[in-house]
Amino acid sequence: MKHSVFIVVIFFALTLVACGKPTAPESASSDNYGTTHEGKPAEGRNELPGK
């Protein structure tokens, strides 16, 4: 029993080290919201509502 708990704790610790913390882009602005990665307006189901 003690060995299995130890293995689970080690696995959990390694998972935390491997994943790290969540990050966000440094330039999180909404200026280009609703555009493709090429800067063109989105079309079809990806188009912003109200257009």
C-alpha positions as CSV (number, residue, x, y, z in Angstrom):
1,M,0.0,0.0,0.0
2,K,2.8,2.4,0.9
3,H,4.5,1.7,-2.4
4,S,1.5,2.5,-4.5
5,V,0.8,5.8,-2.7
6,F,4.5,6.7,-3.2
7,I,4.3,6.0,-6.9
8,V,1.1,8.0,-7.3
9,V,2.7,11.0,-5.5
10,I,5.8,10.8,-7.7
11,F,3.6,10.6,-10.8
12,F,1.6,13.6,-9.7
13,A,4.7,15.6,-9.0
14,L,6.2,14.8,-12.4
15,T,3.0,15.7,-14.1
16,L,3.0,19.2,-12.4
17,V,6.7,19.7,-13.4
18,A,6.0,18.6,-17.0
19,C,2.9,20.8,-17.5
20,G,4.0,23.9,-15.8
21,K,1.7,26.8,-15.3
22,P,-0.8,28.0,-17.8
23,T,0.4,31.0,-19.8
24,A,-1.3,33.6,-21.9
25,P,0.1,35.5,-24.9
26,E,2.0,38.6,-23.8
27,S,0.1,40.8,-26.3
28,A,-3.5,39.9,-25.4
29,S,-5.4,42.6,-27.2
30,S,-8.8,42.4,-28.9
31,D,-7.8,44.6,-31.8
32,N,-7.7,41.7,-34.2
33,Y,-10.6,39.8,-32.8
34,G,-12.7,38.1,-35.5
35,T,-9.9,37.9,-38.0
36,T,-8.0,35.0,-39.4
37,H,-4.3,34.5,-38.7
38,E,-3.6,36.3,-41.9
39,G,-5.5,39.4,-40.8
40,K,-8.5,38.8,-43.1
41,P,-12.1,39.0,-41.8
42,A,-13.6,35.7,-40.7
43,E,-16.2,34.1,-43.0
44,G,-19.0,31.7,-42.5
45,R,-19.7,30.2,-39.1
46,N,-16.5,32.0,-37.7
47,E,-17.9,35.4,-38.7
48,L,-18.6,37.8,-35.9
49,P,-22.4,38.2,-35.1
50,G,-24.0,41.4,-36.3
51,K,-22.1,41.7,-39.6
